[in-house]
Structure formats: structure tokens, C-alpha cells
Amino acid sequence: MTATDVPPRILIIDDQMDSVALLLSYFKGQPLDILVALSGEDGLRKAIGGRPDAIFHLAAIVSGDRSLDR
């Protein structure tokens, strides 16, 4: 990756901080721009505003299908 490249942006949505911490430790040191949301509603806002390249949706409060419908 060159200095002008933009790192891929990923969004992690989970209401369990332990799961978020696990994913963050997995991605540590990778050239990624990581967004975190601790609720489905916050995840929806960050997905729309942050335009991530990939989304890890683990939160049980709002299902992934329901989030996509919105």
C-alpha cells in the first residue's frame, strides 16, 4: 500500500464489548480503518455515514436482515 492509498474501512457492530475487543485484537497491525458500533442503531448510522467496505454485524438487538431493510 502506498501513502496515497486509502485503507479499507470496516465496521464492527456488536453489543458485547468482549466480542468487539476480540475482533480488534485480530485486526491489530493491519492497514484498516475500523469503525465500532455498540448497538444496531449506532451501526446503521455509522454504515450510512462511514460507508464501510465490510461490515461485521454481531449485535443481537437488531438483526442483520432488519438492518439491511432500513
N, CA, C and O of each residue as an XYZ file, in Angstrom:
280
protein
N       0.850     -1.175      0.000
C       0.000      0.000      0.000
C       0.895      1.237      0.000
O       1.849      1.323      0.774
N       0.582      2.188     -0.869
C       1.352      3.424     -0.932
C       0.733      4.472     -0.025
O      -0.356      4.270      0.512
N       1.420      5.585      0.146
C       0.942      6.642      1.039
C      -0.365      7.255      0.556
O      -1.113      7.816      1.357
N      -0.655      7.160     -0.740
C      -1.885      7.751     -1.264
C      -3.065      6.788     -1.217
O      -4.201      7.198     -1.454
N      -2.821      5.532     -0.920
C      -3.906      4.557     -0.832
C      -4.728      4.787      0.435
O      -4.199      5.149      1.485
N      -6.003      4.571      0.307
C      -6.897      4.658      1.456
C      -7.101      3.243      1.985
O      -7.461      2.349      1.220
N      -6.876      3.022      3.287
C      -7.055      1.667      3.815
C      -8.528      1.267      3.788
O      -9.403      2.123      3.918
N      -8.806     -0.011      3.623
C     -10.191     -0.470      3.670
C     -10.815     -0.116      5.018
O     -10.163     -0.198      6.059
N     -12.065      0.271      4.981
C     -12.798      0.627      6.197
C     -13.758     -0.510      6.536
O     -14.542     -0.949      5.694
N     -13.684     -0.977      7.774
C     -14.627     -1.991      8.221
C     -15.405     -1.459      9.418
O     -14.916     -0.634     10.189
N     -16.604     -1.946      9.545
C     -17.480     -1.578     10.652
C     -17.798     -2.833     11.444
O     -18.250     -3.834     10.887
N     -17.558     -2.773     12.746
C     -17.892     -3.870     13.655
C     -19.095     -3.422     14.470
O     -19.042     -2.401     15.156
N     -20.184     -4.192     14.393
C     -21.390     -3.883     15.162
C     -21.635     -5.023     16.131
O     -21.908     -6.151     15.718
N     -21.539     -4.733     17.407
C     -21.807     -5.746     18.431
C     -22.101     -5.053     19.745
O     -21.474     -4.049     20.081
N     -23.055     -5.588     20.487
C     -23.399     -5.016     21.785
C     -22.580     -5.632     22.922
O     -22.757     -5.265     24.083
N     -21.694     -6.555     22.595
C     -20.820     -7.190     23.586
C     -19.388     -6.698     23.374
O     -18.754     -7.024     22.371
N     -18.894     -5.919     24.317
C     -17.559     -5.339     24.173
C     -16.475     -6.411     24.090
O     -15.446     -6.193     23.452
N     -16.689     -7.571     24.726
C     -15.702     -8.653     24.639
C     -15.506     -9.110     23.195
O     -14.380     -9.352     22.761
N     -16.599     -9.225     22.462
C     -16.517     -9.643     21.055
C     -15.828     -8.580     20.210
O     -15.031     -8.893     19.326
N     -16.146     -7.324     20.491
C     -15.503     -6.220     19.774
C     -13.999     -6.241     20.037
O     -13.199     -6.103     19.111
N     -13.620     -6.416     21.302
C     -12.199     -6.452     21.668
C     -11.483     -7.605     20.969
O     -10.337     -7.459     20.545
N     -12.151     -8.747     20.849
C     -11.557     -9.895     20.168
C     -11.278     -9.573     18.697
O     -10.191     -9.853     18.191
N     -12.252     -8.991     18.025
C     -12.056     -8.626     16.616
C     -10.983     -7.547     16.465
O     -10.173     -7.601     15.539
N     -10.975     -6.576     17.364
C      -9.955     -5.529     17.298
C      -8.557     -6.113     17.471
O      -7.616     -5.686     16.801
N      -8.420     -7.087     18.367
C      -7.101     -7.708     18.553
C      -6.715     -8.531     17.323
O      -5.538     -8.607     16.972
N      -7.695     -9.142     16.672
C      -7.431     -9.913     15.457
C      -6.909     -9.009     14.335
O      -5.983     -9.374     13.610
N      -7.515     -7.829     14.204
C      -7.151     -6.907     13.127
C      -5.982     -5.988     13.483
O      -5.537     -5.210     12.639
N      -5.482     -6.063     14.710
C      -4.398     -5.185     15.157
C      -3.190     -5.303     14.217
O      -2.766     -6.401     13.855
N      -2.663     -4.163     13.843
C      -1.495     -4.135     12.974
C      -1.817     -4.202     11.489
O      -0.924     -4.065     10.653
N      -3.086     -4.410     11.158
C      -3.489     -4.451      9.750
C      -3.777     -3.029      9.263
O      -4.223     -2.189     10.045
N      -3.531     -2.755      8.004
C      -3.807     -1.414      7.471
C      -5.305     -1.234      7.211
O      -5.758     -1.251      6.067
N      -6.058     -1.060      8.297
C      -7.508     -0.928      8.218
C      -7.968      0.314      8.970
O      -7.351      0.733      9.949
N      -9.049      0.885      8.497
C      -9.747      1.946      9.215
C     -10.963      1.260      9.839
O     -11.879      0.855      9.123
N     -10.979      1.128     11.160
C     -12.009      0.346     11.836
C     -12.974      1.259     12.578
O     -12.568      2.079     13.401
N     -14.259      1.101     12.273
C     -15.332      1.774     12.993
C     -15.983      0.754     13.913
O     -16.076     -0.424     13.567
N     -16.434      1.196     15.084
C     -17.093      0.306     16.036
C     -18.422      0.916     16.441
O     -18.509      2.114     16.711
N     -19.457      0.087     16.482
C     -20.769      0.488     16.978
C     -21.220     -0.548     18.004
O     -21.116     -1.752     17.770
N     -21.721     -0.069     19.141
C     -22.132     -0.975     20.210
C     -23.633     -1.230     20.228
O     -24.156     -1.808     21.181
N     -24.328     -0.801     19.176
C     -25.757     -1.104     19.034
C     -26.098     -1.144     17.549
O     -25.371     -0.607     16.713
N     -27.206     -1.784     17.243
C     -27.644     -1.851     15.858
C     -27.981     -0.485     15.291
O     -27.670     -0.192     14.136
N     -28.615      0.351     16.100
C     -28.978      1.697     15.646
C     -27.736      2.530     15.345
O     -27.670      3.209     14.321
N     -26.750      2.473     16.243
C     -25.498      3.196     16.018
C     -24.780      2.625     14.794
O     -24.184      3.366     14.012
N     -24.843      1.316     14.640
C     -24.237      0.676     13.484
C     -24.856      1.142     12.185
O     -24.153      1.358     11.197
N     -26.169      1.298     12.183
C     -26.863      1.784     10.992
C     -26.397      3.190     10.640
O     -26.133      3.491      9.476
N     -26.297      4.049     11.648
C     -25.821      5.419     11.406
C     -24.391      5.411     10.853
O     -24.079      6.136      9.908
N     -23.530      4.585     11.450
C     -22.133      4.544     11.005
C     -21.998      3.887      9.631
O     -21.097      4.233      8.867
N     -22.877      2.954      9.317
C     -22.851      2.328      7.990
C     -23.229      3.338      6.913
O     -22.633      3.363      5.836
N     -24.217      4.164      7.210
C     -24.651      5.173      6.240
C     -23.621      6.292      6.130
O     -23.253      6.696      5.027
N     -23.158      6.789      7.267
C     -22.232      7.919      7.267
C     -20.794      7.543      6.959
O     -20.066      8.326      6.350
N     -20.378      6.351      7.375
C     -18.983      5.961      7.225
C     -18.660      5.205      5.958
O     -17.493      5.076      5.588
N     -19.691      4.700      5.283
C     -19.525      3.954      4.032
C     -18.413      2.912      4.109
O     -17.446      2.975      3.350
N     -18.551      1.941      5.035
C     -17.511      0.915      5.176
C     -17.475     -0.029      3.975
O     -18.462     -0.195      3.258
N     -16.305     -0.640      3.778
C     -16.136     -1.633      2.719
C     -16.669     -2.996      3.148
O     -17.078     -3.802      2.312
N     -16.661     -3.248      4.460
C     -17.164     -4.518      5.004
C     -17.791     -4.245      6.364
O     -17.376     -3.336      7.083
N     -18.803     -5.051      6.707
C     -19.499     -4.908      7.988
C     -19.542     -6.259      8.681
O     -19.957     -7.259      8.095
N     -19.107     -6.276      9.935
C     -19.264     -7.441     10.806
C     -20.410     -7.111     11.748
O     -20.240     -6.312     12.669
N     -21.581     -7.716     11.531
C     -22.771     -7.426     12.334
C     -23.027     -8.596     13.265
O     -23.471     -9.660     12.834
N     -22.745     -8.395     14.545
C     -22.902     -9.453     15.533
C     -23.953     -9.113     16.580
O     -24.327     -9.988     17.361
N     -24.438     -7.890     16.627
C     -25.390     -7.450     17.650
C     -26.705     -8.203     17.519
O     -27.232     -8.370     16.419
N     -27.222     -8.648     18.638
C     -28.463     -9.419     18.642
C     -29.699     -8.526     18.726
O     -30.806     -8.992     18.459
N     -29.536     -7.266     19.086
C     -30.687     -6.393     19.294
C     -31.413     -6.111     17.984
O     -32.641     -6.188     17.934
N     -30.689     -5.791     16.939
C     -31.264     -5.572     15.610
C     -30.589     -6.559     14.675
O     -29.367     -6.537     14.524
N     -31.371     -7.424     14.046
C     -30.792     -8.449     13.178
C     -30.170     -7.822     11.933
O     -30.516     -6.707     11.543
N     -29.258     -8.551     11.327
C     -28.615     -8.081     10.107
C     -29.613     -7.847      8.988
O     -29.508     -6.863      8.256
N     -30.593     -8.753      8.847
C     -31.614     -8.594      7.811
C     -32.430     -7.330      8.041
O     -32.724     -6.591      7.101
N     -32.791     -7.087      9.283
C     -33.582     -5.897      9.607
C     -32.774     -4.629      9.338
O     -33.312     -3.637      8.846
N     -31.484     -4.665      9.660
C     -30.622     -3.508      9.395
C     -30.534     -3.225      7.907
O     -30.583     -2.067      7.493
N     -30.405     -4.275      7.092
C     -30.330     -4.091      5.643
C     -31.622     -3.524      5.081
O     -31.595     -2.732      4.139
N     -32.767     -3.925      5.658
C     -34.050     -3.405      5.198
C     -34.151     -1.900      5.403
O     -34.786     -1.197      4.617
N     -33.519     -1.414      6.465
C     -33.585      0.017      6.769
C     -32.755      0.784      5.779
O     -32.676      2.010      5.859
